[in-house]
């Protein structure tokens, strides 16, 4: 049975600060929640003419200024085919004072500087144009039949030489027509030329590409076939999303609904305030009577699975198996909801049966594959701790809430 999914974009006050919230609901559960203070935009994805401040050879990184007082971290391993400004050419090695185009790849979080990359990405619904790798690649989630079809459509691109960009075909392309894919490719190529080519003549600290509003990223990234409805109570959001879908996916704009009930605000209808409160608690109860304890430290995220209200010994192994399997699904949800990332250590309830341990590992992997942020279960240690990682992109939800509360 198909799970119903909705994207909810609502205005709400957090404390006394007006904010926009973007929530993804799947089968009645809020899976992801993003916040943005009204009038304040994230720099994630923006492209700037940055200036290399200094090279730290001991940590294999450079520090780049993208605006007065805004210092960013650039791993030297990430410097591939850099686009220099001011007419500079050469072997691509960086020197203090160099001007080059950099894209913000990670927001500032936990006291760490924002991270930037010289690998410029221009992301569409079906394709990503990239300057770092000049190959044509395909999402692993596409089946072979889809890859073969899409590869034929892009055959002409393979003959372009020299080609200054690479193309990554996204999962969404599996449901697109040839016209939709090639139209988007033309749009992304024009965007690349405007940014990467004309940006070379811009002055230091210029923002040469500004990313879309955060809710548009969610609309673009979610596969249309998996989304039943987009509902919002913000007029400009309704107009923006409707126009976008009408252009890139004709017919899909019918899924957008404007919510007008003044007696019951949209955020209250979907209990977003309650979800926010729950996402800040360390303890998360499971239907089985077990519970999770989620703690975020400077170095990693710790998650402890407890049997909770279960005290009997009869069939304990099977009970622990059921609690652990339920916990795996809830852990995957909490990681997305709270936007937790980095190293994550999970202490599941110990099980003696090796088959049950293997089952748990693979079930967690299955849930993690649904995450739009790259997440991977690595292994189970001799101490029965499951190690996993989740890519750092946005700040944790707790940091967004903390910053808003200080207003």
C-alpha positions as CSV (number, residue, x, y, z in Angstrom):
1,X,0.0,0.0,0.0
2,X,1.4,3.4,-1.0
3,X,2.3,5.7,1.8
4,X,0.7,9.2,1.6
5,X,3.2,12.1,1.7
6,X,2.7,15.8,2.0
7,X,5.0,18.8,2.1
8,X,3.7,21.4,4.5
9,X,5.1,25.0,4.4
10,X,3.6,27.1,7.1
11,X,4.2,30.4,8.9
12,X,4.5,30.2,12.7
13,X,6.0,32.2,15.6
14,X,8.7,30.5,17.6
15,X,8.8,32.5,20.8
16,X,8.0,35.9,19.4
17,X,10.1,35.4,16.2
18,X,8.2,34.9,12.9
19,X,9.5,31.9,11.1
20,X,8.7,29.7,8.0
21,X,8.6,26.0,8.6
22,X,8.9,23.3,5.9
23,X,7.8,19.8,7.0
24,X,7.7,16.5,5.2
25,X,4.9,14.2,6.3
26,X,4.8,10.5,5.4
27,X,1.8,8.3,6.3
28,X,0.8,10.7,9.1
29,X,4.3,11.2,10.7
30,X,6.5,14.3,10.3
31,X,9.8,12.9,9.0
32,X,11.7,16.1,8.3
33,X,11.4,19.7,9.6
34,X,13.3,22.8,8.6
35,X,13.1,26.3,10.0
36,X,14.0,29.7,8.7
37,X,13.6,33.0,10.4
38,X,11.6,35.4,8.2
39,X,13.8,37.9,6.5
40,X,16.9,35.8,7.1
41,X,18.3,33.5,4.4
42,X,20.9,30.7,4.6
43,X,24.1,31.0,2.7
44,X,24.2,27.2,2.0
45,X,24.6,26.6,-1.7
46,X,25.6,30.2,-2.5
47,X,28.6,30.9,-4.8
48,X,31.0,33.7,-4.0
49,X,34.2,35.2,-5.3
50,X,36.3,34.2,-2.3
51,X,39.8,35.2,-1.4
52,X,42.3,32.7,0.0
53,X,43.5,34.0,3.4
54,X,46.1,31.4,4.2
55,X,47.0,27.7,3.6
56,X,47.2,25.4,6.6
57,X,49.4,22.6,5.3
58,X,49.4,20.7,8.6
59,X,45.6,20.1,8.3
60,X,45.6,20.1,4.5
61,X,43.1,23.0,4.3
62,X,42.8,26.6,3.2
63,X,40.9,29.4,4.8
64,X,38.8,31.5,2.4
65,X,37.0,34.8,3.1
66,X,33.7,35.1,1.3
67,X,32.7,38.4,2.8
68,X,34.3,40.8,5.3
69,X,34.5,38.9,8.6
70,X,33.1,35.6,7.1
71,X,35.8,33.0,7.1
72,X,35.3,29.5,5.6
73,X,37.1,26.2,5.7
74,X,38.2,24.7,2.3
75,X,39.7,21.1,2.4
76,X,42.6,20.9,-0.1
77,X,41.4,17.5,-1.1
78,X,38.2,19.2,-2.3
79,X,40.1,21.6,-4.7
80,X,39.4,20.1,-8.1
81,X,39.3,22.2,-11.3
82,X,39.1,25.5,-9.4
83,X,37.6,28.5,-11.3
84,X,40.0,31.4,-10.6
85,X,39.0,35.0,-10.8
86,X,41.1,38.0,-12.0
87,X,42.3,36.1,-15.0
88,X,44.6,33.9,-13.0
89,X,45.6,30.6,-14.6
90,X,48.0,27.8,-13.6
91,X,48.2,24.4,-12.2
92,X,45.3,24.8,-9.8
93,X,47.4,25.0,-6.6
94,X,46.2,27.7,-4.2
95,X,48.2,30.6,-2.9
96,X,47.3,33.3,-0.3
97,X,45.5,36.2,-2.0
98,X,44.1,34.0,-4.8
99,X,40.5,34.9,-5.9
100,X,38.4,32.0,-6.9
101,X,34.8,30.8,-7.0
102,X,33.7,28.8,-4.0
103,X,30.3,27.3,-3.1
104,X,29.1,27.0,0.5
105,X,28.8,23.2,1.1
106,X,28.1,23.2,4.8
107,X,26.6,25.7,7.2
108,X,28.5,26.9,10.3
109,X,27.6,24.4,13.1
110,X,28.8,23.6,16.7
111,X,31.2,26.5,16.6
112,X,32.8,25.3,13.3
113,X,33.3,27.5,10.3
114,X,31.2,27.1,7.2
115,X,32.8,24.8,4.7
116,X,33.2,25.7,1.0
117,X,34.2,23.8,-2.1
118,X,35.6,24.7,-5.5
119,X,33.4,22.0,-7.0
120,X,30.4,24.1,-8.1
121,X,27.1,22.3,-8.2
122,X,24.0,23.6,-10.1
123,X,21.2,21.4,-9.0
124,X,17.9,20.8,-10.9
125,X,15.0,18.4,-10.4
126,X,16.5,15.8,-12.7
127,X,20.2,16.7,-13.2
128,X,23.2,18.2,-11.4
129,X,25.8,20.1,-13.3
130,X,29.2,20.0,-11.6
131,X,32.6,21.5,-12.3
132,X,34.6,19.1,-10.1
133,X,34.1,15.9,-12.1
134,X,33.7,16.1,-15.8
135,X,32.0,12.7,-16.3
136,X,28.4,11.7,-16.8
137,X,27.2,9.7,-13.8
138,X,23.9,8.2,-12.6
139,X,22.1,7.9,-9.3
140,X,22.5,4.4,-7.8
141,X,18.7,4.4,-7.1
142,X,18.0,4.4,-10.9
143,X,17.3,0.9,-12.3
144,X,19.4,-0.3,-15.3
145,X,16.5,0.2,-17.8
146,X,16.2,3.9,-16.7
147,X,20.0,4.4,-16.9
148,X,20.1,3.0,-20.4
149,X,17.3,5.3,-21.6
150,X,18.7,8.4,-20.0
151,X,22.2,7.6,-21.3
152,X,20.9,7.6,-24.9
153,X,19.3,11.0,-24.3
154,X,22.6,12.4,-23.1
155,X,24.7,10.8,-25.9
156,X,25.2,14.2,-27.6
157,X,26.8,15.6,-24.4
158,X,29.5,12.8,-24.5
159,X,30.7,14.2,-27.9
160,X,31.3,17.7,-26.5
161,X,35.0,18.3,-26.2
162,X,36.4,19.9,-24.2
163,X,33.5,19.9,-21.7
164,X,34.1,22.1,-18.6
165,X,31.4,20.4,-16.5
166,X,30.1,17.0,-15.5
167,X,26.6,15.8,-15.2
168,X,25.0,13.7,-12.5
169,X,21.6,12.2,-13.4
170,X,19.3,12.2,-10.3
171,X,16.7,9.6,-9.2
172,X,13.9,12.0,-10.2
173,X,15.0,11.7,-13.9
174,X,13.6,8.1,-13.9
175,X,10.1,9.5,-14.2
176,X,10.8,12.4,-16.6
177,X,10.4,12.7,-20.3
178,X,13.2,13.3,-22.7
179,X,12.0,16.9,-23.3
180,X,11.9,17.6,-19.5
181,X,15.5,16.3,-19.0
182,X,17.0,18.1,-22.0
183,X,15.1,21.4,-21.3
184,X,16.6,21.3,-17.7
185,X,20.0,20.5,-19.1
186,X,19.9,23.7,-21.3
187,X,18.8,25.7,-18.3
188,X,21.6,24.4,-16.1
189,X,24.2,25.1,-18.8
190,X,23.0,28.7,-19.1
191,X,23.2,29.0,-15.3
192,X,26.7,27.5,-15.3
193,X,27.9,29.9,-18.0
194,X,26.4,32.9,-16.2
195,X,28.0,32.0,-12.9
196,X,31.2,30.1,-13.7
197,X,32.3,32.1,-16.7
198,X,31.0,35.6,-16.1
199,X,31.7,35.2,-12.4
200,X,35.5,35.2,-13.2
201,X,35.3,38.9,-13.9
202,X,33.4,39.9,-10.7
203,X,35.1,41.6,-7.7
204,X,36.2,40.0,-4.5
205,X,33.3,38.9,-2.1
206,X,30.7,39.2,-4.9
207,X,27.8,36.7,-4.5
208,X,27.6,35.4,-8.1
209,X,24.9,32.8,-7.4
210,X,22.2,32.8,-4.7
211,X,20.5,29.5,-3.9
212,X,16.7,29.2,-4.0
213,X,14.6,29.6,-0.8
214,X,14.9,26.6,1.5
215,X,11.4,25.4,0.8
216,X,12.1,25.3,-3.0
217,X,15.0,22.9,-2.4
218,X,12.6,20.5,-0.7
219,X,10.1,20.8,-3.6
220,X,12.9,20.1,-6.1
221,X,14.5,17.3,-4.2
222,X,11.4,15.2,-3.5
223,X,10.4,12.7,-6.2
224,X,7.1,13.9,-7.6
225,X,5.6,10.4,-7.7
226,X,6.2,10.1,-4.0
227,X,4.5,13.4,-3.1
228,X,0.7,13.6,-3.0
229,X,0.2,17.2,-2.0
230,X,2.0,20.5,-1.2
231,X,0.0,22.7,1.2
232,X,1.0,26.2,2.3
233,X,-0.6,29.2,4.0
234,X,2.0,31.7,2.7
235,X,0.8,33.4,-0.5
236,X,4.2,34.1,-2.1
237,X,5.2,30.5,-1.4
238,X,2.1,29.2,-3.2
239,X,2.8,31.5,-6.2
240,X,6.5,30.5,-6.4
241,X,6.0,26.8,-6.2
242,X,3.0,26.7,-8.6
243,X,5.0,28.7,-11.2
244,X,8.1,26.4,-10.7
245,X,6.1,23.2,-11.1
246,X,4.1,24.5,-14.1
247,X,7.4,25.2,-15.9
248,X,9.4,22.0,-15.0
249,X,6.6,19.4,-14.4
250,X,3.4,20.5,-16.2
251,X,0.4,19.1,-14.4
252,X,2.2,18.8,-11.0
253,X,1.1,22.3,-10.0
254,X,-2.3,20.8,-9.3
255,X,-0.8,19.3,-6.2
256,X,-0.2,22.7,-4.6
257,X,-3.0,23.9,-2.3
258,X,-3.4,27.2,-0.6
259,X,-4.7,26.9,3.0
260,X,-7.0,29.7,4.1
261,X,-8.6,28.6,7.4
262,X,-7.9,31.5,9.8
263,X,-9.5,29.7,12.8
264,X,-7.1,26.8,12.7
265,X,-3.6,27.8,11.5
266,X,-1.8,25.3,9.3
267,X,1.0,24.7,11.7
268,X,-1.6,23.7,14.4
269,X,-3.4,21.5,12.0
270,X,-0.3,19.4,11.5
271,X,0.9,19.8,15.2
272,X,4.2,21.3,14.1
273,X,4.6,23.1,17.5
274,X,4.3,19.7,19.3
275,X,6.7,18.0,16.9
276,X,9.2,20.8,17.6
277,X,8.9,20.3,21.4
278,X,9.3,16.5,21.0
279,X,12.4,16.9,18.8
280,X,14.1,18.7,21.6
281,X,13.6,15.9,24.2
282,X,16.3,13.4,25.0
283,X,13.8,10.6,25.6
284,X,11.6,9.2,22.8
285,X,9.0,6.5,23.6
286,X,8.4,3.6,21.3
287,X,5.0,1.9,20.9
288,X,6.4,-1.3,22.2
289,X,7.1,0.3,25.6
290,X,10.8,0.7,24.9
291,X,12.4,4.1,24.5
292,X,15.4,5.9,23.0
293,X,17.8,8.3,24.8
294,X,19.4,10.7,22.2
295,X,22.3,12.8,23.3
296,X,24.4,15.1,21.1
297,X,28.0,15.7,22.2
298,X,30.8,17.7,20.5
299,X,32.3,14.6,19.0
300,X,29.3,12.3,18.2
301,X,25.7,11.5,18.6
302,X,24.9,8.8,21.2
303,X,21.6,6.8,21.0
304,X,20.7,4.3,23.6
305,X,17.9,1.8,23.1
306,X,16.1,0.6,26.3
307,X,13.6,-2.1,26.9
308,X,11.6,0.3,29.1
309,X,8.4,-1.1,30.4
310,X,9.2,-4.7,29.4
311,X,10.3,-6.7,32.5
312,X,9.4,-10.3,31.8
313,X,12.0,-13.0,30.9
314,X,9.8,-15.2,28.8
315,X,10.6,-14.9,25.1
316,X,13.0,-12.1,26.0
317,X,15.1,-12.6,22.9
318,X,12.1,-12.2,20.5
319,X,10.9,-9.2,22.5
320,X,14.3,-7.5,22.3
321,X,14.3,-8.2,18.6
322,X,11.0,-6.5,18.1
323,X,12.0,-3.5,20.2
324,X,15.3,-3.1,18.3
325,X,13.6,-3.3,14.9
326,X,11.0,-0.7,15.9
327,X,13.9,1.4,17.3
328,X,15.7,1.3,14.0
329,X,12.8,2.9,12.1
330,X,12.4,5.6,14.8
331,X,16.1,6.3,14.9
332,X,16.2,6.9,11.2
333,X,13.2,9.3,11.6
334,X,14.8,11.1,14.5
335,X,18.0,11.6,12.6
336,X,16.1,13.3,9.7
337,X,13.7,15.2,12.0
338,X,16.5,16.6,14.2
339,X,19.0,16.8,11.3
340,X,21.7,15.0,13.3
341,X,24.9,14.2,11.5
342,X,28.5,13.1,11.8
343,X,29.5,10.0,13.8
344,X,26.4,8.3,15.4
345,X,26.8,5.5,17.9
346,X,23.7,3.4,18.6
347,X,23.6,1.0,21.6
348,X,20.8,-1.4,20.7
349,X,19.6,-4.0,23.3
350,X,22.0,-6.9,23.2
351,X,20.8,-10.0,21.2
352,X,22.5,-13.4,21.4
353,X,21.2,-14.6,18.0
354,X,23.7,-13.5,15.2
355,X,20.9,-13.7,12.6
356,X,18.9,-11.2,14.6
357,X,21.9,-8.8,14.6
358,X,22.3,-9.1,10.9
359,X,18.6,-8.5,10.4
360,X,18.8,-5.4,12.5
361,X,21.8,-4.0,10.6
362,X,20.1,-4.5,7.2
363,X,16.7,-3.1,8.4
364,X,18.5,0.1,9.6
365,X,20.3,0.4,6.2
366,X,16.9,0.1,4.5
367,X,15.5,3.0,6.5
368,X,18.6,5.1,5.9
369,X,18.3,4.7,2.1
370,X,15.1,6.8,2.3
371,X,17.1,9.8,3.7
372,X,17.8,12.5,1.2
373,X,21.1,13.2,3.2
374,X,23.7,10.5,2.7
375,X,23.7,8.1,5.7
376,X,25.3,4.8,6.1
377,X,25.5,2.1,8.8
378,X,29.1,1.0,9.0
379,X,29.4,-2.0,11.4
380,X,28.6,-3.4,14.8
381,X,31.6,-3.3,17.2
382,X,32.6,-6.2,19.6
383,X,30.9,-4.2,22.3
384,X,27.6,-4.4,20.3
385,X,27.6,-0.7,19.4
386,X,26.4,0.1,15.9
387,X,28.4,2.7,14.2
388,X,27.0,4.9,11.4
389,X,27.6,8.2,9.8
390,X,25.3,10.9,8.3
391,X,26.7,13.7,6.1
392,X,26.9,17.2,7.6
393,X,25.1,19.7,5.4
394,X,22.7,21.8,7.5
395,X,22.9,22.7,11.1
396,X,21.0,20.5,13.6
397,X,17.4,21.6,14.3
398,X,18.5,22.3,17.9
399,X,21.0,24.9,16.8
400,X,18.4,26.7,14.6
401,X,16.0,26.8,17.6
402,X,18.8,28.0,19.9
403,X,19.7,30.9,17.6
404,X,16.0,31.9,17.2
405,X,15.5,31.8,21.0
406,X,18.4,34.3,21.4
407,X,16.6,36.9,19.3
